[in-house]
């Protein structure tokens, strides 16, 4: 598969982009928004390929790079011509990818981009600039980029990628045509997990339910042996109320110390208490299906309002993760709350 065929469960964005290609109405700047890991970067590269494909696969070489004929529509890329292969290998001189250096995209990167855009493309019909994590531009970089958007260069198109339109300056967002990407359905993620990683249906469905609509999240769970860590953490939650305070504090310290995995672990904890609640209404919607018996046993041991209170406590901690909060103290308070009957 090549181009837009690589995208999963993104029919509407594909339709928008292919219509723009077919009608030759591509704007100078596009803004791709949506949850991380749903295919925005892949779509940007697919668009670059479609703009510059020479169609050698069918023996048809268009002067403008994507002229439509009866056998190869303008909205597709062949995947095997010189331009397509260079773009796939990330070594096309006119497909420019800008990414954060450290936490930010800096003014120097945008100035370099300005200099490049002042010259003609080396070989592309349409030079494509892909700015990933566009929300990471600092104020100076944003203002410099605004100059490009106000005076767009010929034969060039910018694709800005971010999670939310509101993360960008309004003056930048308003000069880009928005394309919203949706969360990938659990069904599609589970199917992808089973196909790509040869996992059983129950495991694939658990990963899909916890992936938050993101293929990259699902891949990360598999790569980092998330399933084993999930079983350990659920077991800790099951026996938490029976533990001495010293053990609770030790667990809090461990979770706080391993900051990189804390967000994922809080999601697991939240799923456990969510399952204790949902079990009382529709046990078919339990996420952690492999521990259904434990969920059923624990669900009725405590009042529903207590479960709801604990779930709310987890969500509040999640909301404060990005703030400069004392993680160890926060986790101690959370686990003490969760240990209460």
Secondary structure, DSSP 8 states (H G I E B T S, - for coil): --GGGG--S-HHHHHHHHHHHHHT---SEEEEESSTTSSHHHHHHHHHHHHH---GGGT---TTS----SSS-TT---SSSHHHHHHHTT--TTEEEE--BTTBB-HHHHHHHHHHHTS--SS-SSEEEEETTGGGB-HHHHHHHHHHHHT--TTEEEEEEES-GGGS-HHHHTTSEEEE-----HHHHHHHHHHHH---HHHHHHHHHHTTT-HHHHHHHHHTTHHHHHHHHHHHHHTGGGS-HHHHHHHHHHHHH-GGGHHHHHHHHHHHHHHHHHTTT-GGG-S-GGGHHHHHHHHTTS-HHHHHHHHHHHHHHHHTTTS---HHHHHHHHHHHHH--
